[in-house]
């Protein structure tokens, strides 16, 4: 239940923009930012402001060239964003914060259970020759891309894969599970909805590791029923969609969408770790 003390802990007044990093959040993430390369002139960019600009784009959904004048320009913010995604810095930041959040919740660093699901995002109009393919999700009647996510029982992101929306859930799960198996070898069971049942999904699970998959089906009851574990991944997808940059698919490349999903989860974990104890 949301209580007044929770509202106080989540208060972000006094910041220039609500998406800006607080001092406590910057203290957590600053050691994870790679230093400038040796040689040449010294770095003059304020990295904290670069992160504020990236989180501003994520939260508000604005174009890179529409950043406010008191934030770094598009060329600087976008270049650092692409560099950190390409170099694996965002993944390393995500993994470090993930372990910290798990330990703060008195859980083992590596989970033993996970939940898988997908979310179709409607594509925004964009042009250009070098665009990753999109597809039409006949079930949701959505033209765009589908975000396949794997989360733990706390709702924290384990792995993300972005594919055309016409790819079925069971087909898009293989690469997602194989990537998660390398990073989280102690997972024993995966919960999924009926879209992942069938022999093809069973082969994907077997190829990724010695896991068990449990299909959680809807009930026939004519009332709201909380389905075991499935609500956790649905809540995570709702958390991610609160960032306006992820409300639709604005990106030319699928890897950029995955990077923004990781950034959204980094934002959530920073808030959890920096939140004063109640």
N, C-alpha and C positions, 0 to 999 in steps of 0.2 A: 504494500500500500504506500502511496506517495504521501509523505508526512511533511510538516513544516521544516523539520530539520534537514530533510533531503533537499528541499527547495533552497535552503541556505547554503548547503554544500555545493549545489549546482549553480549558484549565483555567479554571473560573469560580468557584473557591473564594474565600471572603472576601466575596462579595456577599450581600446580605440574601436575595434570591431569584435563582435561576439566570437568570431572564428580565430582571433589572435591567441597565441600561446600565453598562458600565465607564467609567472616566474617559476612556480613549482613544476609545471610541465616542461619548460625549457631546461630546467636542471636535469630532468630525467632523460631528455632526448639529446642534449648537447654532446655528451661523451660518445654517442653513437654516430655522429656526423663525421665522415672522413676528413682529415686535415687537407689543406691545400698541397699541391704537388711541390716538391722541393725544386729549387732553381727558379729563375725568372723573378718577376716582381711579386711583391707580397699581395695576398688576397685583400682587396678593399671592400668586397661585398660583405654586408652584414647577414650572416647565414640565418639568424633568427627571423629577420625581415623577409628573407626568401621563403622560409617555411610559412610565415604568416600570409604571404601572397598566394602560395600554393593552396593552403587551407581555405583562403578566401574564395578562390575559384571553385574548390570542391563544395563548399557550403552554399554559395550563392548561385552557382551555375553560370556565372558571367563568362564572356569571352576573355581570352588572355589579354587582348589589346584593350579591354575595358577595365583593367585594374585601376583602382584609385591612384592619384598622383603621389600620395604619401607612402605607397608601397613600391618595391622595385619594379622596373619596367618589364614588359612582356618578354623581351629578349633574354633578360637575366633569369626571371622566374621559370620560364618554360625550358630554358637550357639546363638549369639545375634539375628540374623535374625529370627530363628525359635522361640526363646523365645518371641520376640516382636510380632510375628504373633499369637502365641498361647495365649498370655496374653491379646490380644486386644489392645496393645499399638499402632500398626500401624493404626488401625481404629480410635483410639482417636486422634492421630496426624492428620490424614486425616480430621476428622470432625472439629477440631479446626482451621486448615488452611482453610478449605472450608468456614466456617463462616467469617473468616477474608477477604477472597477474595471477597465474596458476598458483605460485607459491604464496601470494598474499591471500588467496582463497583456501590455503592449506590443502592443495591438491598436488599430486605428482606432476612433474614438469611435462611428462609425455602421457597423453590420455589413453584410456583403454577402450573407449567407446566413442563413436562419431555418428553424425546424422548428415545425410546427403539430400540435396534438393536443387532445383533450378528456378530461375526467374527470367522471363522474357521481357526485354525492354524495347519499346517502340523506337525505331530509328528516326532521327531528325534529318531533314534534307541537307545533304552535303554533296559536293562535287569533287572531281579529281580522278586521275587515272589510277593512282596507287591507293586503293581502298580495300581493306580486308572484306571478304564476301559477307553478305547478309542473307537472311532467309525468311520464309513465311511460316510462322507457327500456326498450323491449321486449328489446333485446339483453342488457343487463346485469341486467334484472329489478329496476330501482331506481326508486322513486318519489321525485322531488326535482328538483334543478336540475343543469345541466351547465356546467362551467367550461371555456371554450375559451381556450387559451393559445397564444401565439406566443413562442418563445424563440430566442436566438442560439446559436452553436455552443459558447459557454461555459456554456450552460444558464441564462443570465440572462433574466429576463422582459422582453419587449418590449411586449406588449399582452395584456389579459385582457378577456373578455366572459362574462357569466353569463346563461344562458337556460334555459327549461324543458327538462327532460331528454328530452322527446319530440321535440325539434328535431334533425334529422339533422346530422351534422358538416358536411357540405358546405353546408347551409343556414345554419348559424351562423357560417360562416367569413367571409361577405361583409363584415359590419360590422367584424369584427376586423381584416381585412386593410386595409380602407379607413382605419381609425384608425392602423394601423402605417405605412401608406404616407406619411401626412402627417408623421409624426415621424421615420421612418427611410427617406429617399428613395433610399438607395444599395443597398438589398436587390435582388439579382438573381435569386436562386433560393430556392424554398421546398420543403422536404422534408416529405412527409406519408405516412400509411399508406393502405391501400386504401379506407378509409371516405371519403376525399376525392376519389376518382377519378370521372370522368364529366363530361358537358358542362356541368352546372350549376356545378361547381367551376371549370371552365375559364372560364366567363363571369365568375364572381366574381373570379378572378385577373386577368382582362383588364380588368374594371371598376376594380380597385384600382390597376393600373399595369402597366408592361411587365415583368412577372415571368415566370419559368419555374417550373413546378411539377414535381417529380419524385416519383412514387409509389414508395415502398419497400415491396415486398410480402414476405410471409413466404415462407420456403423450404419445400420438401417434405422436407427432411432430418429424420430422426427423432432429432435431438439439438439441444442448445442452440446457437444461432447468433446472434452479435451482428449485428444489422441496421444498415446504415450510417445514422448520424445519428439514427435513431429513438430509440435508447437515451438520447440527451441529454434530450429532452423528457420521457421517462418518469422519468428521474432527478429532473428539476425538480418534477414532480408528486409524487414521493415526498418531496422536501424540504418541499414545501408541506404535505403531509398529516401531517408530524411535529408540526405545531401542532394541538393538540387542538380548538381552535375551528373548524378546517377539516376535522376528521375526519368531521363530518356537517354538514348544512345547518341551522344553528340560526336563521338570520336571516329577518326578515320581508321584507326588500327585497334584490333582486339586487345593487344598488349597494353594499350593505354587505358582501356576500360578496366583491365585486371589491376593495373597500378593504382587507379583511383579507388577501387574496392579495397585494396590493401591500406591505402591512406585513410579511408573511412574507418577501418578497424583500428589503425594506429591512433586515430583521434579518440575513439571510444576508450581504448586501453589507457591512453595518457590521462584522460579525465578520471578513470577509475583509480589509477595509482596516485594521482595528485589530489584526490578528493580528501578533505580532512575527515578523520574518523568521527563517527557519530556516537 
